[in-house]
């Protein structure tokens, strides 16, 4: 991260929200987590507390981007990070794949917050030399609160990501294949070499080149 921490102000129907990229672990101490992010009877956030956010912030290769309301409350997050070592996507050589995921708190959805956070973590110049990906599992979707159908929720994710250069890819990755509504999308940077793109295409179906 440079000397200037990237920030943006987004106006929403509920008020202004500050979008802050490359959040550091010590910054989290002065903010509280909106209660709409956490564990519920029919839904569990991907990151459920400040400790799990801090784990992302500790990774020097990651970008933790937060939406902060009134200078004190975390109402959304978006993360770009290297793939977990146990996942298929960590096996691409050279290791240029980065996972992207995010969430807005209950009560802060459909207010235009996720798009600018995704822009902050996906549209950096360095990402033209990377392959970004998102794995959307339907069991992570808050269908009860949003009142959306599985297809509507899936379409929302696609419509958010397509303008950022993501497209859908078929894959036989077992977790993605568990349900037909699950979704794998990726954004291949303009500077990714053809040979690496070929390895990525093979990896979609579990083929790893020596």
Secondary structure as the mmCIF struct_conf table of DSSP 4:
data_model
#
loop_
_struct_conf.conf_type_id
_struct_conf.id
_struct_conf.beg_label_comp_id
_struct_conf.beg_label_asym_id
_struct_conf.beg_label_seq_id
_struct_conf.end_label_comp_id
_struct_conf.end_label_asym_id
_struct_conf.end_label_seq_id
BEND BEND1 UNK A 3 UNK A 4
HELX_LH_PP_P HELX_LH_PP_P1 UNK A 5 UNK A 6
STRN STRN1 UNK A 7 UNK A 12
TURN_TY1_P TURN_TY1_P1 UNK A 13 UNK A 14
STRN STRN2 UNK A 15 UNK A 20
BEND BEND2 UNK A 22 UNK A 22
HELX_RH_3T_P HELX_RH_3T_P1 UNK A 25 UNK A 30
STRN STRN3 UNK A 32 UNK A 33
TURN_TY1_P TURN_TY1_P2 UNK A 35 UNK A 36
BEND BEND3 UNK A 37 UNK A 38
STRN STRN4 UNK A 39 UNK A 40
TURN_TY1_P TURN_TY1_P3 UNK A 41 UNK A 42
STRN STRN5 UNK A 43 UNK A 44
BEND BEND4 UNK A 46 UNK A 47
BEND BEND5 UNK A 49 UNK A 49
HELX_RH_AL_P HELX_RH_AL_P1 UNK A 50 UNK A 58
TURN_TY1_P TURN_TY1_P4 UNK A 60 UNK A 61
STRN STRN6 UNK A 63 UNK A 69
TURN_TY1_P TURN_TY1_P5 UNK A 70 UNK A 72
STRN STRN7 UNK A 73 UNK A 82
HELX_LH_PP_P HELX_LH_PP_P2 UNK A 83 UNK A 84
TURN_TY1_P TURN_TY1_P6 UNK A 85 UNK A 86
BEND BEND6 UNK A 87 UNK A 87
HELX_RH_3T_P HELX_RH_3T_P2 UNK A 88 UNK A 91
BEND BEND7 UNK A 93 UNK A 94
STRN STRN8 UNK A 97 UNK A 104
TURN_TY1_P TURN_TY1_P7 UNK A 106 UNK A 107
BEND BEND8 UNK A 108 UNK A 108
TURN_TY1_P TURN_TY1_P8 UNK A 109 UNK A 110
BEND BEND9 UNK A 111 UNK A 112
HELX_RH_AL_P HELX_RH_AL_P2 UNK A 113 UNK A 122
BEND BEND10 UNK A 124 UNK A 124
HELX_RH_3T_P HELX_RH_3T_P3 UNK A 125 UNK A 129
BEND BEND11 UNK A 130 UNK A 130
STRN STRN9 UNK A 131 UNK A 136
HELX_RH_3T_P HELX_RH_3T_P4 UNK A 138 UNK A 140
BEND BEND12 UNK A 141 UNK A 141
HELX_RH_AL_P HELX_RH_AL_P3 UNK A 143 UNK A 146
HELX_RH_AL_P HELX_RH_AL_P4 UNK A 150 UNK A 162
TURN_TY1_P TURN_TY1_P9 UNK A 163 UNK A 165
STRN STRN10 UNK A 167 UNK A 168
HELX_RH_AL_P HELX_RH_AL_P5 UNK A 174 UNK A 177
TURN_TY1_P TURN_TY1_P10 UNK A 178 UNK A 178
BEND BEND13 UNK A 179 UNK A 179
TURN_TY1_P TURN_TY1_P11 UNK A 180 UNK A 181
STRN STRN11 UNK A 183 UNK A 188
TURN_TY1_P TURN_TY1_P12 UNK A 190 UNK A 191
HELX_RH_AL_P HELX_RH_AL_P6 UNK A 194 UNK A 203
TURN_TY1_P TURN_TY1_P13 UNK A 204 UNK A 206
#
